[in-house]
Amino acid sequence: MERASRSVGIEYREDEARAVYERIPTWGPYPGVTEALNRLAEEVPLVIITNSDTAHAVRLAENLKAPFEVVISAEEMGVYKPRLRAFEYMFDKLSVTPDEIVHVSASPMYDHRSAAIMGIENKVYVDRGFEHDEQWLGYERITDIADLPVLFGLPRP
């Protein structure tokens, strides 16, 4: 927060930074996410790999109200995505190979580039309009999270 404040020319205030940090675990999911994840969880195991610390990762996963089999935090991995070591850690922890993963993210820059480099061919980009579409990464692009279970061959509810 301090570096971001400096970069845009505003005064950094520790109390405001702390307030943002404490608010993060209260964030809920985008509309439709809980329903889509629960539908998908009926057929495939769900895993989160996140750039949050462990305490926040657990709370954020709980806020999604879906049955995650594994939650992997940046604190646990010792690195942040897009570092390739984050994906190596995930492969090791889950005892999987890249062809056994379907990587779903709303970030080509922080997730899909690394996933592609690591050999994950099955990728889904949930385009919420925050980043540029990078089709060359070879993902399936959706704009409605309700389409995620459909990509797995599940009917819409």
C-alpha positions in Angstrom: 0.0 0.0 0.0 2.8 2.4 0.8 4.5 1.8 -2.6 1.1 2.2 -4.4 0.4 5.4 -2.5 3.7 6.9 -3.5 3.3 5.9 -7.1 0.0 7.9 -7.4 1.3 10.8 -5.3 -0.9 10.4 -2.2 0.1 10.3 1.4 0.4 6.8 2.9 -1.4 6.3 6.2 -0.7 3.2 8.1 -4.1 3.2 9.8 -5.9 3.2 6.4 -3.6 0.4 5.1 -4.4 -1.7 8.2 -8.1 -1.0 7.6 -7.9 -2.3 4.0 -5.9 -5.4 5.2 -8.5 -6.2 7.8 -11.4 -5.7 5.4 -10.1 -8.1 2.7 -11.3 -11.3 4.5 -14.9 -9.9 4.5 -15.1 -9.8 0.8 -17.7 -12.0 -0.7 -17.7 -13.6 -4.2 -19.0 -12.1 -7.4 -22.6 -13.0 -8.2 -23.1 -16.5 -9.3 -19.7 -17.8 -8.1 -20.9 -19.8 -5.2 -23.6 -21.5 -7.3 -21.2 -22.3 -10.1 -18.5 -23.7 -7.8 -21.0 -25.9 -5.9 -22.3 -27.3 -9.2 -18.8 -28.0 -10.4 -17.8 -29.5 -7.0 -20.4 -32.2 -7.6 -18.1 -33.6 -10.4 -14.5 -32.4 -9.8 -12.4 -31.5 -6.7 -11.9 -27.7 -6.2 -8.6 -26.2 -5.2 -7.7 -22.6 -4.5 -4.2 -21.2 -5.1 -4.1 -17.6 -3.9 -1.7 -14.7 -3.3 -3.1 -14.2 0.2 -1.6 -15.1 3.5 -3.0 -18.3 5.1 -5.4 -16.6 7.4 -7.0 -14.6 4.7 -7.0 -17.5 2.3 -9.0 -19.7 4.7 -11.5 -16.9 5.3 -11.9 -16.1 1.6 -12.5 -19.7 0.8 -15.1 -19.9 3.5 -16.8 -16.8 2.1 -17.2 -18.6 -1.3 -19.3 -21.2 0.5 -18.1 -24.1 -1.8 -16.4 -27.4 -0.8 -12.7 -26.8 -1.5 -10.6 -29.8 -1.1 -7.4 -27.8 -0.7 -6.6 -24.1 -0.1 -3.0 -23.1 -1.0 -1.8 -19.7 0.2 1.2 -17.6 -0.9 2.4 -17.7 2.7 2.4 -21.5 2.4 4.1 -21.5 -1.0 6.7 -18.9 0.0 6.0 -17.0 -3.3 3.4 -15.1 -5.0 1.9 -15.8 -8.4 2.9 -15.3 -11.2 6.2 -16.9 -9.9 6.4 -20.3 -11.5 7.4 -21.8 -8.1 3.8 -21.2 -7.0 2.6 -23.6 -9.7 5.4 -26.1 -9.0 4.3 -26.1 -5.3 0.7 -26.8 -6.3 1.8 -29.7 -8.5 3.8 -31.2 -5.7 1.2 -30.6 -3.0 -1.6 -32.1 -5.1 0.6 -34.9 -6.6 -0.6 -34.0 -10.1 0.8 -33.2 -13.5 -0.2 -30.2 -15.7 -2.5 -32.3 -17.8 -4.6 -33.1 -14.7 -5.4 -29.5 -13.9 -8.0 -27.1 -15.2 -6.8 -23.7 -14.2 -9.6 -21.1 -13.8 -8.7 -17.4 -13.3 -9.8 -13.9 -14.0 -6.2 -12.9 -14.6 -4.2 -13.7 -17.8 -1.3 -11.6 -16.4 -1.0 -13.2 -12.9 -2.3 -16.7 -13.6 -2.7 -17.8 -17.2 0.7 -16.8 -18.5 2.4 -18.8 -15.8 0.0 -21.7 -16.2 0.8 -21.8 -19.9 4.5 -21.8 -19.3 4.1 -24.6 -16.7 2.3 -26.7 -19.4 -1.3 -26.4 -18.1 -3.2 -26.7 -21.3 -6.7 -26.6 -19.8 -7.3 -23.0 -18.8 -10.5 -20.9 -18.4 -10.4 -17.2 -18.3 -13.3 -15.6 -16.5 -13.3 -12.2 -18.3 -14.6 -9.5 -16.0 -13.2 -6.7 -18.1 -10.2 -5.9 -15.8 -7.5 -7.2 -18.0 -6.8 -7.6 -21.7 -7.8 -10.8 -23.4 -4.7 -12.7 -24.3 -6.1 -15.5 -26.5 -2.6 -16.6 -27.5 -2.4 -18.2 -24.0 -4.9 -20.9 -25.2 -7.6 -20.6 -22.7 -11.4 -20.8 -23.0 -12.9 -17.4 -22.3 -16.2 -17.0 -20.5 -17.9 -13.8 -19.2 -20.5 -15.5 -17.0 -19.2 -17.8 -14.2 -22.4 -19.9 -14.7 -20.8 -21.1 -17.9 -17.9 -22.8 -16.0 -19.8 -26.0 -15.1 -21.1 -26.1 -18.7 -17.5 -26.3 -19.9 -17.2 -29.5 -17.9 -20.3 -30.9 -19.7 -22.7 -30.2 -16.8 -26.1 -28.7 -17.7 -27.1 -25.2 -16.5 -29.3 -25.4 -13.5 
